[in-house]
Amino acid sequence: MSNLIETHSDSITDYLSVEYPIVEHFYTIQGEGAHTGRASYFIRTAGCDVNCWWCDVKESWEEEGHPLMKVGELVELVKESGAPFAVITGGEPLLHDLLPLTVALKEAGIKTHIETSGSSPLTGHLDWITLSPKRFKEPTDEIFDYVDELKVVVLTNKDLQWAEKNAARCPEGTQLLLQPEWDTPKSIPLIVDYVKENPQWGISLQTHKFLKVP
Ligand code: SF4
């Protein structure tokens, strides 16, 4: 599904000088979800107000202390890498207005993907939206119309109920994925049994951790 969400119409030249706090950015192989195994450029923005206790990127929670990078600089890096798409992740990337970054990437011929909890207003010109909803701060109503992939991290049975509650609000054809929380091995048999009984769901694994790819 393609999504077009516009918030204002400044020129592309203005967009190139917009800055975002960036935790890290790198050319890699997508490790999880529907696009697992594909070459992609990850851009991790700083700032998150969701506070999942099991978060594995806690260094991304604070905006302060991370360098500001201009859109133009990021777009050049993605172009030079040869990546066909950029994955904007966090932190929670929707704490920032993503219109400048996503429009500039698309102008450069790069597809734009996002991984989000959906808990802040949706902005940007996005080709693929992965919603990873968290009970700690629930998604906004508006994001559900645009979801391409629903990826729910599972620790216990409660998360399976949470997954179904969110799936019921997603468009028909949304890819439905359950992902075991990395440090909770007991979630694996739970997910395996659930997917066998509910085959509209699939399993997402954090393959980058097995492969030791950043
Ligand atoms: S939403 Fe993502 S970055 Fe934010 S606390 Fe949860 S897992 Fe961590």
Residues whose N, C-alpha, C, O or C-beta is under 5 A from the ligand:
A	BS01	SF4	C48 V50 N51 C52 C55 V57 G90 G91 E92 S117
